[in-house]
Amino acid sequence: MHAFSPIYSPFTTGLMSIFIPFILVAALWTIVLKGYALWYAARASQKAWFIALLIVNTFGILEIVYLIWFRPKNDGQRAHETPVTVSSSAR
């Protein structure tokens, strides 16, 4: 049986074990920001932004740029909300 290098082992005990929490925090950061940005892009029907945010991985940089400067701002109203009318002749 060949001995594996501790760099490639998930069960390493040394310098490489320090980086595992940082990798987990970076992954969680990316998932949360990507989900938040994708939610807003989908709700605003911004297909180009949705595709760009879905494909490009920048550890949250593109997501932060979108959420701060390009997210549609609504003043307490839902985007693209249209009133529903009910006709009495539809029975």
N, C-alpha and C positions, 0 to 999 in steps of 0.2 A: 504494500500500500504506500502511495506517495504522500509525503507531507505537503499540506497546503500552506501557502504564504498567509500570514495574518491579515494582509491587506485585502484579500479577497474573501475572507471568512466573516460571516455575520456575527460570529461568536468570539470575536477578537477581544483581547484584553491588553490594551496599550494605548498608544497614541491615536490609532484609528477609532477606538471606541468613543473618543471625545466628539467626533464629527457626527455620529449617529443622531444625537438629539437635534443638532443644527439642521440636518437633512430632514428630519421629521417636522420641525417647525417650518422650514421653507416649503415643504409639501403642503402642510395644512394652510399656510398663508396663501399659497397659490390657489388651492382648491376653493377657499372661502371667497377670495376676491374674484376669481373667474366665475363662480356661480352667481355672485351678486351682479357683476357686470353683464353676464349673459342674460340674466333675468330682466334687467332694464332694457337691454338691446332688443330682446324678443317682445317685450310689452310695448315698445315704441315702434315696432315693425322696421327696425333698422337692420336689414339683411346683411349689408356690407360689413357693418360693425360686428354683427353676430358671428359671421364667418371668420373675420380677422381675429376676434377674441377667442374663438374656438380653436383655431389652428396655431396661432403664434403663442409660444410660451416664453415669457419674459420675466418670470418670478413676480408678477403682479404689476410691473411698470406700465404696460399698455392698458391694463384694467384700471389702474389709478388715473391715468390720463383720460380715459373715457369717462369714468365716473365723475371726475372733477369738471372737465371742460365740455364734453360732448353729450352727456346724459340729458335727455329732454327734461326741462323744468316744468312742472305743473303746480299750480297754486291750489292744492287741495282737491283737484279734480282728476279723474282718471283720463288717461290719454285716449283720444278718438272715441269718446263716449257720445253715443247718439240716443236721443229719447225714443222710447218704444211707444207706439200708438196702437191702440186696439180698436178695431173696427167692429161695429155691431152686425154688419152684413156678412161677416166671415163664418157665421154659424152654419 
